[in-house]
Amino acid sequence: MFSWILALLLALLLWGLASAYLWLVARRQTERQHGLAALAGMRWREFSRIVHQAMAEQRNLHPLTDDDENDRGTSSDFLLQRDGQRWLVSCKHGRAYRFDASAIHELASAISLTGAVGGLLITEGHVERDGLVEAEKQSIEVIDARQLWPLLKPYMPAEARETVTGIARREAVRHTGIAGLAAITLGLLVGMGYMTLRGDSPAPESIAAAPRPARDTTPDPVSAPVTPATSEKAEASKPAAPAPAPANTSNPSDLVQDPDAATLLRYQQSVSKALASTAGVVSGIWLTRSTLSVERSGDDAQVWPLICQQLQRYPALRTTRVQLNPRPGVDEPVRWRQCSTI
């Protein structure tokens, strides 16, 4: 039951994170891409109209009152004013534009020639990094593909705006559903993997339990009550029980060459515990059934005989492949060695 609860929680967590990314980040990126495409598909007159409207409402920049100065035809550069001061707005319509430092420098020269106090560069294209640095030096505001759609979105025709936002919303919904299915699948795999690991690992009781002597279940032939005298006589007549021999896991007669999984695990745990208290050895971790990874602080000549001493106590572990990891702070390669070969 715990494994399925874990799988459900994992699936919900992954789906929540994916949904947050898809709606807060990916949806906005998709909307911006389609919005820029919609802007690039507009005619110049329509595009310049919404740019003028955005400049008037968001930058307080209005057309010049002097008709001769304000009439620049279909030029992509036009003069606007704020508080009696002129500003040159360079409006490059198209997504193919790429501006570097030299293009920004040319715009700065045009601003100086027109007597403007500052300028703006508006484009669906992209301004390179050196162009951004040059624009900052020349006090030119840059509005390129990264900022243009949020600026002009409120002034787009309602039908075009709804089309762009609808495309981004539908794509986010579709990707959210796919992310949900992927999260459920991953959660199920994790749950089944957890159950498999729990099923394959031996129970702690079976590892730690010591062998118990078999009980004598032979019934007593006499069922008469036992008095203290008869009890002492019976105890005296019983043969003395042999004292239990001390446990000695290093005795080869008590070990097997091909043990079962639980016994092999007990051998490996014994080796890891012994290595953890061995001088020059930090830890010994079993990567596989026959591979031992050793973290050490001593050199090979010091620790290798001690490692082999522990492994050779067990016939089933004598041919173990030992991975000697580099010592901390020492530039040396990983070494693979064996105490014994078949």
C-alpha positions in Angstrom: 0.0 0.0 0.0 2.8 2.4 0.8 4.4 1.9 -2.6 1.2 3.0 -4.4 0.8 6.0 -2.1 4.4 6.9 -2.9 3.7 6.5 -6.7 0.7 8.7 -6.4 2.5 11.5 -4.6 5.4 11.3 -7.0 3.0 11.5 -10.0 1.2 14.5 -8.5 4.4 16.3 -7.7 5.9 15.8 -11.2 2.6 16.8 -12.9 2.4 19.9 -10.7 5.9 21.0 -11.6 5.4 20.3 -15.3 2.1 22.2 -15.3 3.6 25.2 -13.6 6.4 25.3 -16.2 4.0 24.8 -19.2 1.6 27.5 -18.1 4.0 30.1 -16.6 6.9 29.7 -19.0 6.3 27.6 -22.1 2.8 29.1 -22.8 4.2 32.7 -22.7 7.1 31.7 -25.0 4.6 30.1 -27.4 2.3 33.2 -27.3 5.3 35.5 -27.9 6.4 33.5 -30.9 3.0 33.5 -32.5 2.4 37.1 -31.6 5.6 38.2 -33.3 4.6 36.2 -36.4 1.2 38.1 -36.3 3.0 41.4 -36.0 5.4 40.6 -38.8 2.4 39.7 -41.0 0.8 43.2 -40.6 1.0 45.9 -43.2 3.4 48.8 -42.4 0.6 51.3 -42.0 -1.2 49.1 -39.4 2.0 48.3 -37.6 3.1 51.9 -37.4 -0.4 52.9 -36.1 -0.3 50.5 -33.1 3.3 51.6 -32.4 2.2 55.2 -32.3 -0.6 54.3 -30.0 1.7 52.3 -27.7 4.2 55.2 -27.6 1.5 57.7 -26.7 -0.1 55.7 -23.9 3.0 54.0 -22.4 5.9 56.4 -23.1 3.9 59.7 -23.4 5.4 60.3 -26.8 3.1 62.1 -29.2 3.5 63.3 -32.8 5.1 66.7 -33.5 2.7 69.6 -33.9 4.8 70.9 -36.9 3.4 69.0 -39.9 6.5 69.5 -42.0 8.7 67.9 -39.3 6.2 65.2 -38.5 5.5 64.1 -42.1 8.2 61.5 -42.9 6.1 59.4 -45.4 6.6 55.7 -45.0 10.0 56.1 -43.5 10.7 53.6 -40.6 12.1 56.5 -38.5 9.7 59.1 -37.1 10.0 61.9 -34.6 7.9 62.1 -31.5 7.9 64.6 -28.7 7.5 64.6 -24.9 7.4 67.8 -22.9 8.6 69.8 -25.9 11.7 67.5 -26.5 12.1 65.4 -29.6 12.6 61.7 -29.6 13.6 59.6 -32.7 11.8 56.3 -33.0 13.3 53.8 -35.4 10.7 51.2 -36.2 12.2 48.3 -38.2 9.3 46.1 -39.4 10.3 42.5 -40.0 11.7 39.4 -38.1 14.8 39.1 -40.2 16.6 42.2 -38.7 19.8 41.6 -36.7 21.4 44.7 -35.2 25.0 44.8 -34.0 27.0 47.7 -32.5 27.5 49.4 -35.8 23.8 49.6 -36.5 23.2 51.1 -33.1 26.0 53.6 -33.7 24.3 54.7 -37.0 21.0 55.2 -35.1 22.8 57.4 -32.5 24.2 59.5 -35.4 20.7 60.0 -36.8 19.4 61.0 -33.4 22.1 63.7 -33.2 21.3 65.0 -36.7 17.6 65.4 -36.0 18.3 67.2 -32.7 16.5 64.6 -30.6 17.4 64.1 -27.0 17.0 60.3 -27.2 15.8 57.4 -29.3 14.0 54.1 -29.4 14.6 51.1 -31.6 11.5 49.0 -32.1 11.7 45.8 -34.1 10.5 42.2 -34.4 14.1 41.2 -35.1 16.9 40.7 -32.6 19.6 43.0 -31.2 22.9 41.3 -30.6 24.8 41.5 -27.3 27.3 44.1 -28.5 24.4 46.1 -29.9 22.7 46.1 -26.5 25.9 47.4 -24.9 26.3 50.2 -27.4 22.6 51.1 -27.0 23.1 51.5 -23.3 26.1 53.7 -23.9 24.1 55.9 -26.3 21.0 56.0 -24.1 18.9 54.3 -26.7 15.9 52.2 -25.5 15.8 48.8 -27.3 12.5 47.0 -27.8 13.1 43.8 -29.9 11.6 40.4 -30.2 12.0 39.8 -26.4 9.8 42.7 -25.3 7.8 43.8 -28.4 4.8 41.4 -28.0 3.9 42.3 -24.4 4.2 46.0 -25.4 1.9 45.9 -28.5 -0.4 43.1 -27.4 -3.1 45.4 -25.9 -3.3 47.4 -29.2 -3.6 44.4 -31.6 -7.0 43.8 -33.2 -9.1 41.7 -30.9 -9.5 38.9 -33.4 -5.7 38.6 -33.9 -5.0 38.8 -30.2 -7.6 36.1 -29.4 -6.1 33.8 -32.1 -2.6 34.1 -30.7 -3.6 33.5 -27.1 -5.9 30.7 -28.1 -3.1 28.9 -29.9 -0.8 29.2 -26.9 -3.6 28.0 -24.5 -4.5 25.0 -26.6 -0.8 24.0 -26.9 -0.4 24.3 -23.1 -3.5 22.2 -22.5 -2.2 19.5 -24.8 1.2 19.4 -23.3 -0.2 19.4 -19.8 -2.2 16.2 -20.7 0.9 14.6 -22.1 2.8 15.5 -18.9 0.1 14.0 -16.8 0.3 10.7 -18.6 4.1 10.7 -18.3 3.9 11.5 -14.6 1.4 8.6 -14.0 3.6 6.2 -16.0 6.7 7.2 -14.1 4.9 6.9 -10.7 3.7 3.4 -11.6 7.2 2.4 -12.5 8.6 3.7 -9.3 5.8 2.0 -7.3 6.4 -1.4 -9.0 10.2 -0.9 -8.6 9.8 -0.3 -4.9 7.6 -3.4 -4.5 10.2 -5.4 -6.4 13.0 -4.2 -4.2 11.0 -5.0 -1.0 10.2 -8.4 -2.4 13.8 -9.3 -3.3 15.5 -8.0 -0.1 15.6 -10.5 2.8 13.6 -9.7 5.9 15.7 -8.2 8.7 14.6 -10.9 11.1 15.9 -13.7 8.8 19.3 -12.0 8.7 19.7 -11.3 12.4 18.2 -14.5 13.8 20.7 -16.8 15.3 20.2 -20.6 14.9 18.3 -22.1 17.7 18.7 -25.6 19.1 15.8 -28.0 18.3 13.5 -28.6 21.2 12.9 -32.1 22.5 9.2 -32.7 21.9 9.3 -36.3 23.4 6.6 -36.5 26.1 7.6 -37.5 29.6 6.6 -41.1 30.3 5.6 -40.3 33.8 3.0 -37.6 34.4 3.3 -37.7 38.2 3.9 -34.4 40.0 7.6 -33.6 40.5 8.7 -32.9 44.1 11.9 -30.9 44.9 13.7 -34.1 45.8 12.8 -35.9 42.6 13.6 -32.7 40.7 17.1 -32.5 42.1 17.6 -36.2 41.4 16.4 -35.8 37.8 18.7 -32.8 37.3 21.7 -34.7 38.7 20.9 -37.7 36.4 20.8 -35.5 33.2 24.0 -35.3 31.2 25.7 -31.9 31.2 24.8 -29.9 28.1 27.9 -29.0 26.1 28.8 -25.3 26.2 28.0 -23.5 23.0 31.0 -22.9 20.8 31.8 -19.3 20.2 30.7 -17.9 16.8 33.6 -17.8 14.3 32.5 -16.8 10.9 36.0 -17.1 9.6 36.1 -20.9 10.0 35.9 -22.3 6.5 33.9 -25.3 7.7 31.0 -22.9 8.6 31.0 -21.2 5.2 29.8 -22.3 1.8 31.2 -21.7 -1.6 27.8 -21.1 -3.3 25.5 -19.6 -0.6 21.9 -18.5 -1.1 21.1 -14.8 -1.4 20.4 -14.2 2.2 23.6 -15.9 3.3 25.7 -14.0 0.7 24.2 -10.7 1.9 25.2 -11.6 5.4 28.8 -12.3 4.3 28.9 -9.0 2.4 27.5 -7.0 5.3 30.2 -8.6 7.5 32.9 -7.5 5.1 31.6 -3.9 4.9 31.4 -3.6 8.6 34.9 -5.0 9.1 36.3 -2.6 6.4 34.7 0.4 8.0 36.8 -0.2 11.1 40.0 -1.0 9.2 42.9 1.4 9.3 43.3 3.3 6.1 39.9 2.3 4.8 36.9 4.7 4.9 34.2 2.4 3.6 33.4 -0.6 1.5 30.2 -0.6 -0.5 28.9 -3.5 -2.6 28.0 -2.2 -6.1 26.9 -5.6 -7.4 27.0 -9.2 -6.2 30.7 -9.5 -7.2 32.0 -5.8 -7.1 33.1 -4.0 -4.0 33.8 -0.2 -4.1 36.4 0.9 -1.5 36.9 4.5 -0.3 40.3 4.8 1.3 42.7 7.2 2.9 45.8 5.0 2.8 47.9 3.9 -0.1 47.7 0.5 -1.9 50.5 -1.1 0.0 48.8 -0.4 3.3 45.1 -1.2 2.6 45.2 -3.9 0.0 46.4 -6.7 2.3 43.8 -5.7 4.8 41.0 -5.8 2.2 42.1 -9.2 1.0 42.3 -10.5 4.6 38.6 -9.7 5.0 37.5 -11.1 1.6 39.4 -14.3 1.8 37.6 -15.3 5.0 34.6 -16.2 2.8 35.0 -18.7 -0.1 32.2 -17.0 -2.0 33.9 -13.6 -1.9 37.5 -14.5 -2.7 37.2 -13.6 -6.4 35.5 -10.3 -5.8 36.5 -7.4 -8.1 37.6 -4.5 -5.9 37.3 -1.0 -7.1 40.0 1.1 -5.3 38.8 4.7 -5.6 41.4 7.6 -5.5 42.3 9.0 -2.2 40.8 12.5 -1.4 43.1 15.2 -2.8 45.4 12.7 -4.6 45.5 12.7 -8.4 45.5 9.0 -9.1 43.3 6.7 -11.3 40.7 4.2 -10.2 42.2 0.8 -9.8 40.6 -2.6 -10.2 42.1 -5.6 -8.4 41.3 -9.1 -7.3 42.6 -11.0 -4.2 42.2 -14.4 -5.9 41.3 -15.7 -9.3 39.4 -18.9 -10.2 
